[in-house]
Amino acid sequence: MSTTATTRIVGATVPRKEGVDKLVGRAVYVDDVAREGMWHGATVRSTIPRGIIRSIAFDPRIDWSAFTVVTAADVPGKNRIQLVVADQPCLAEGQVNHCDEPILLLAHPDKHKLLDAVGAVKIEYDLLPAVLSIEESEKQNPIILGEDNIIKSFLLEKGDADAAWAAAAHIVEGEYRTGAQEHLYIENNGMIAEWSVENGITVWGSLQCPYYVHKTLRSVFDLPDEKVRVIQTETGGAFGGKEDYPSTLASHAGLLAMKSGHVVKMVYDRMEDLAATTKRHPSRVRHRTALDKEGRLLAMEIDLATDGGAYSTLSATVLSRATLHSCGPYVCPNIRVHARAWATNTVPYGAFRGFGAPQAIFAIERHMDEIAASLGIDPIELRRSNFLHDGDRNATDQLMREPVILDQLLDRALAESGYYVRRERYAHENATSAVKRGMGIAAFYHGSGFTGSGELYLNSLAGVDVPADHKARVLVSNTEFGQGTNTILTQIAAEALGVEFSDVIMAPADTAHIPNSGPTVASRTSMVVGRLIERASLQLLAMLRQDAGLGERASRDAFFAACDRYRAAHGKVESLCRYEAPPGIHWDDKTYHGEAYGAYAWAIYAAQVAVDTVTYSAEVEEFWTVQEVGRVLHPVLAKGQIEGGVAQGIGYALYEKVVWQNGHMANNQMTNYIMPTAEDVPPIHVIFEEIPFRYGGYGAKGIGELPHDGPAPAILNAIRDATGVAFNAIPLLPEDLFERLGARQPVEEPALP
Amino acid sequence: MSAQWPAIRMTVNGESRTVQAPAMKRLLDVLREDLHLTGAKEGCGEGECGSCSVRMNGELVNSCLVPVLQAAGATIQTVEGLARNGVLHPLQEAFLQCGGAQCGICTPGMLMAAAQLIERNPHPSMAQIREGLAGNLCRCTGFMRIFASVIAATTQQPESAGEGASDAR
């Protein structure tokens, strides 16, 4: 294993691979592309949450002959965007099931003509009753999806969750809620499509998963593999928001290109992107927990519900990750988790960094503090006495084979944050201050890679090649959207091949040239794909040693000379590897037992929060993160992942509220959907404890999603510490604080020192 | 049609440029479509995100809110004008070293805001950096690496990562 060896490039702060292009304004994002004779596309959307389309009329004041109009009838293949279940139409047929559902597409050479034209398509509906919340969906009247409004359910059981209650010294119950959250990538969704009989369809766009888009286009256009080509343009943020939605937009642009005979660009403006694309699933989690008199967990009964929106999309897999993270990093012998994703008549919810885990972790980590308060014990010690350690089994009975260092992470977080000193100081100061300060923590783990058998099912193929121009190339379908894919994968290849960082580039993210190494999701790139690149690189060296006379410890010149000899003899220099599961991975989808994830990243986060009881604002003043993510491949990029995730988590907890109006997002602008700015984000401390993971790329585990899991519960726990009031729902805005604190506490002037 | 549009002369990144465009066309679109300077980006179209930030007559503006007629005779600097003769501006170099750019979409606007800030105030405090960049949203970095980049550019010490700096080990 190379994980413990000294490395030259892995672990070093090399410059971001595409960094200079981004800094000089040369990086090409989809909206920067202009093609000769290019047309523009727009979407006519539903204005109601549920109903039958009675008529579609085109206002005669518009010269429609200059437009291309596409409806569901123009779809040559299957009118479905299929991720898990084929229930979502590419364009509505007969009925709409959510506001902003695409019904009809328009294209015109002048993009400024489109806005008027969209408004000139008049659609009349026969309204049907709509379901707009989990609670309404649970009533199962009306049924809007399948037989029972349930998109997916899971039952996870361990031990005997019924028998434990009688012996319990304490039983604590709680209900926790999280709201929708927008990805708010600064680059909106966008796609350009070109169609011809000879070449089929080609799309260029802002996306995470080229082969997801490829699969959808094959089906929507009924084309063979070789007539569909997907090319990623530089992508301005994604966070899961460009995991599934680009399949829809690529299909739409493609349909307009096919019918119009022109290259068609579709780039959403902010209002359309916010209203029409996916968001994080809202959730409601109910906990009932049995403990012995020392505060050890005896049983957990968890009822977990998510709002999935109008179509299945990725709700089943998001629910799965929520289920698997719902019990926290604790030992508990008796568990029952009943999880359901409910259909509602809202825009389908989709992937968002953390993928169900932030919702589940908010609930369990908030609940742990309520248990501690109820038992009158320190929330730190409650957690410590229930932590998983190596050799323990978690909720799915997965044996913790790798080191688990939660105690060490906790000690470090307490020390770095001065947790006890500050708590004591604030307890004293709060008595005479209108600003109440408090400290809160969250303990959590995040499974890296696809769940259970998912990685085997993906069967990823990745590798390296060396064309004649003497640059080694990384061949993957995993994309760069800010998180550092280009940099870490080329670091790994350069390290393993024994060449310089500058000798390795990424092959273009173009399905005509790259193998399917799976989607760029689920914190899998460093660990799973990185490992494939490490293996493929070592395999390439072995090939060159065997067939091209490459010596051990060869120089980079000797390496490229050997590549030339190998290429002369074999035509090309290429090495591909397929995913192999680490030993001992068994997963049973029926019982939800076994190795849920190949590895876990572990963390303790701590927040210091100030609640102003005059203005009712809550502000995070300082934030500490201590985590074990395996080997850190690039210290600066890794810090950037953590800090960015924490900032999004702070937004999730205290700022970002999607306001719904009859199923439509009413605040679909940056003016009124508020994310933290440079003035709002507190100092964020990032500490890594490194334990290389044998089966990850140079020892890496997943990192991307982890930092979104911890901030919300740590912050709300700190608010509880500051105010003594349990707030169990996010986003927690000043009006929510006022509602609970305003009645309790008379406004007082801050005491003078 | 275009004959009716006014000819508007501007100095863009040191070069004199003339465009014929509708008076109310957004400066952002003129830069991107007429002058093919696609560095400035549209993130929101309403002056909230700052990714279209450019400098106009020494002021930082959201180019999505500026009708091009208002830029007649103006001196404009975009991100493409920051590097000189292939040498990165100290801010660009610092962003590269300190991880100030992730997805890169806010970066051109962020760099212009940072350039404006340090030109006015060569040694800004952390509070001044926060204020100076408050009109530019970044969804990737949580701003910490951007602050570190600005500090590095003003002190020429890339590793003085400042606030938010931590201790990976």
HADDOCK unambig.tbl for C-alpha pairs under 7 A between the chains (distance, minus, plus):
assign (segid A and resid 15 and name CA) (segid B and resid 96 and name CA) 6.08 0.50 0.50
assign (segid A and resid 15 and name CA) (segid B and resid 97 and name CA) 6.23 0.50 0.50
assign (segid A and resid 16 and name CA) (segid B and resid 96 and name CA) 6.86 0.50 0.50
assign (segid A and resid 19 and name CA) (segid B and resid 96 and name CA) 6.17 0.50 0.50
assign (segid A and resid 22 and name CA) (segid B and resid 104 and name CA) 5.27 0.50 0.50
assign (segid A and resid 23 and name CA) (segid B and resid 92 and name CA) 5.91 0.50 0.50
assign (segid A and resid 23 and name CA) (segid B and resid 107 and name CA) 6.54 0.50 0.50
assign (segid A and resid 23 and name CA) (segid B and resid 108 and name CA) 6.61 0.50 0.50
assign (segid A and resid 24 and name CA) (segid B and resid 79 and name CA) 6.09 0.50 0.50
assign (segid A and resid 24 and name CA) (segid B and resid 80 and name CA) 5.63 0.50 0.50
assign (segid A and resid 24 and name CA) (segid B and resid 83 and name CA) 6.98 0.50 0.50
assign (segid A and resid 25 and name CA) (segid B and resid 38 and name CA) 6.99 0.50 0.50
assign (segid A and resid 25 and name CA) (segid B and resid 39 and name CA) 4.12 0.50 0.50
assign (segid A and resid 25 and name CA) (segid B and resid 79 and name CA) 6.01 0.50 0.50
assign (segid A and resid 25 and name CA) (segid B and resid 80 and name CA) 5.80 0.50 0.50
assign (segid A and resid 25 and name CA) (segid B and resid 108 and name CA) 6.29 0.50 0.50
assign (segid A and resid 26 and name CA) (segid B and resid 39 and name CA) 6.70 0.50 0.50
assign (segid A and resid 32 and name CA) (segid B and resid 38 and name CA) 5.77 0.50 0.50
assign (segid A and resid 185 and name CA) (segid B and resid 139 and name CA) 6.13 0.50 0.50
assign (segid A and resid 186 and name CA) (segid B and resid 43 and name CA) 5.31 0.50 0.50
assign (segid A and resid 186 and name CA) (segid B and resid 105 and name CA) 6.51 0.50 0.50
assign (segid A and resid 186 and name CA) (segid B and resid 106 and name CA) 6.84 0.50 0.50
assign (segid A and resid 186 and name CA) (segid B and resid 139 and name CA) 6.79 0.50 0.50
assign (segid A and resid 187 and name CA) (segid B and resid 43 and name CA) 5.78 0.50 0.50
assign (segid A and resid 187 and name CA) (segid B and resid 105 and name CA) 6.42 0.50 0.50
assign (segid A and resid 188 and name CA) (segid B and resid 43 and name CA) 6.95 0.50 0.50
assign (segid A and resid 235 and name CA) (segid B and resid 103 and name CA) 6.60 0.50 0.50
assign (segid A and resid 236 and name CA) (segid B and resid 103 and name CA) 4.94 0.50 0.50
assign (segid A and resid 236 and name CA) (segid B and resid 104 and name CA) 6.25 0.50 0.50
assign (segid A and resid 236 and name CA) (segid B and resid 105 and name CA) 4.92 0.50 0.50
assign (segid A and resid 237 and name CA) (segid B and resid 103 and name CA) 5.37 0.50 0.50
assign (segid A and resid 237 and name CA) (segid B and resid 140 and name CA) 6.97 0.50 0.50
assign (segid A and resid 269 and name CA) (segid B and resid 44 and name CA) 6.94 0.50 0.50
assign (segid A and resid 270 and name CA) (segid B and resid 43 and name CA) 6.85 0.50 0.50
assign (segid A and resid 270 and name CA) (segid B and resid 44 and name CA) 5.14 0.50 0.50
assign (segid A and resid 481 and name CA) (segid B and resid 103 and name CA) 5.15 0.50 0.50
assign (segid A and resid 482 and name CA) (segid B and resid 102 and name CA) 4.07 0.50 0.50
assign (segid A and resid 482 and name CA) (segid B and resid 103 and name CA) 3.41 0.50 0.50
assign (segid A and resid 482 and name CA) (segid B and resid 104 and name CA) 6.94 0.50 0.50
assign (segid A and resid 483 and name CA) (segid B and resid 102 and name CA) 6.36 0.50 0.50
assign (segid A and resid 635 and name CA) (segid B and resid 168 and name CA) 6.85 0.50 0.50
assign (segid A and resid 636 and name CA) (segid B and resid 98 and name CA) 6.75 0.50 0.50
assign (segid A and resid 636 and name CA) (segid B and resid 99 and name CA) 6.05 0.50 0.50
assign (segid A and resid 637 and name CA) (segid B and resid 99 and name CA) 6.47 0.50 0.50
assign (segid A and resid 640 and name CA) (segid B and resid 99 and name CA) 6.95 0.50 0.50
assign (segid A and resid 640 and name CA) (segid B and resid 141 and name CA) 5.50 0.50 0.50
assign (segid A and resid 640 and name CA) (segid B and resid 145 and name CA) 6.62 0.50 0.50
assign (segid A and resid 641 and name CA) (segid B and resid 141 and name CA) 6.99 0.50 0.50
assign (segid A and resid 643 and name CA) (segid B and resid 141 and name CA) 6.11 0.50 0.50
assign (segid A and resid 643 and name CA) (segid B and resid 142 and name CA) 5.25 0.50 0.50
assign (segid A and resid 643 and name CA) (segid B and resid 144 and name CA) 6.80 0.50 0.50
assign (segid A and resid 644 and name CA) (segid B and resid 139 and name CA) 6.97 0.50 0.50
assign (segid A and resid 644 and name CA) (segid B and resid 140 and name CA) 4.99 0.50 0.50
assign (segid A and resid 644 and name CA) (segid B and resid 141 and name CA) 4.16 0.50 0.50
assign (segid A and resid 644 and name CA) (segid B and resid 142 and name CA) 4.05 0.50 0.50
assign (segid A and resid 647 and name CA) (segid B and resid 142 and name CA) 4.88 0.50 0.50
assign (segid A and resid 670 and name CA) (segid B and resid 44 and name CA) 6.66 0.50 0.50
assign (segid A and resid 670 and name CA) (segid B and resid 48 and name CA) 6.13 0.50 0.50
assign (segid A and resid 671 and name CA) (segid B and resid 48 and name CA) 6.32 0.50 0.50
assign (segid A and resid 677 and name CA) (segid B and resid 134 and name CA) 5.80 0.50 0.50
assign (segid A and resid 677 and name CA) (segid B and resid 137 and name CA) 6.08 0.50 0.50
assign (segid A and resid 678 and name CA) (segid B and resid 130 and name CA) 5.16 0.50 0.50
assign (segid A and resid 678 and name CA) (segid B and resid 133 and name CA) 6.15 0.50 0.50
assign (segid A and resid 678 and name CA) (segid B and resid 134 and name CA) 4.97 0.50 0.50
assign (segid A and resid 678 and name CA) (segid B and resid 143 and name CA) 6.00 0.50 0.50
assign (segid A and resid 679 and name CA) (segid B and resid 130 and name CA) 5.13 0.50 0.50
assign (segid A and resid 679 and name CA) (segid B and resid 131 and name CA) 6.29 0.50 0.50
assign (segid A and resid 679 and name CA) (segid B and resid 134 and name CA) 5.86 0.50 0.50
assign (segid A and resid 681 and name CA) (segid B and resid 142 and name CA) 6.86 0.50 0.50
assign (segid A and resid 683 and name CA) (segid B and resid 163 and name CA) 5.98 0.50 0.50
assign (segid A and resid 683 and name CA) (segid B and resid 164 and name CA) 4.84 0.50 0.50
assign (segid A and resid 684 and name CA) (segid B and resid 164 and name CA) 4.90 0.50 0.50
assign (segid A and resid 685 and name CA) (segid B and resid 164 and name CA) 5.41 0.50 0.50
assign (segid A and resid 685 and name CA) (segid B and resid 165 and name CA) 6.51 0.50 0.50
assign (segid A and resid 685 and name CA) (segid B and resid 166 and name CA) 5.32 0.50 0.50
assign (segid A and resid 686 and name CA) (segid B and resid 166 and name CA) 5.17 0.50 0.50
assign (segid A and resid 686 and name CA) (segid B and resid 167 and name CA) 6.78 0.50 0.50
assign (segid A and resid 687 and name CA) (segid B and resid 166 and name CA) 6.31 0.50 0.50
assign (segid A and resid 687 and name CA) (segid B and resid 167 and name CA) 5.66 0.50 0.50
assign (segid A and resid 687 and name CA) (segid B and resid 168 and name CA) 5.18 0.50 0.50
assign (segid A and resid 688 and name CA) (segid B and resid 168 and name CA) 5.16 0.50 0.50
assign (segid A and resid 688 and name CA) (segid B and resid 169 and name CA) 6.27 0.50 0.50
assign (segid A and resid 689 and name CA) (segid B and resid 169 and name CA) 6.68 0.50 0.50
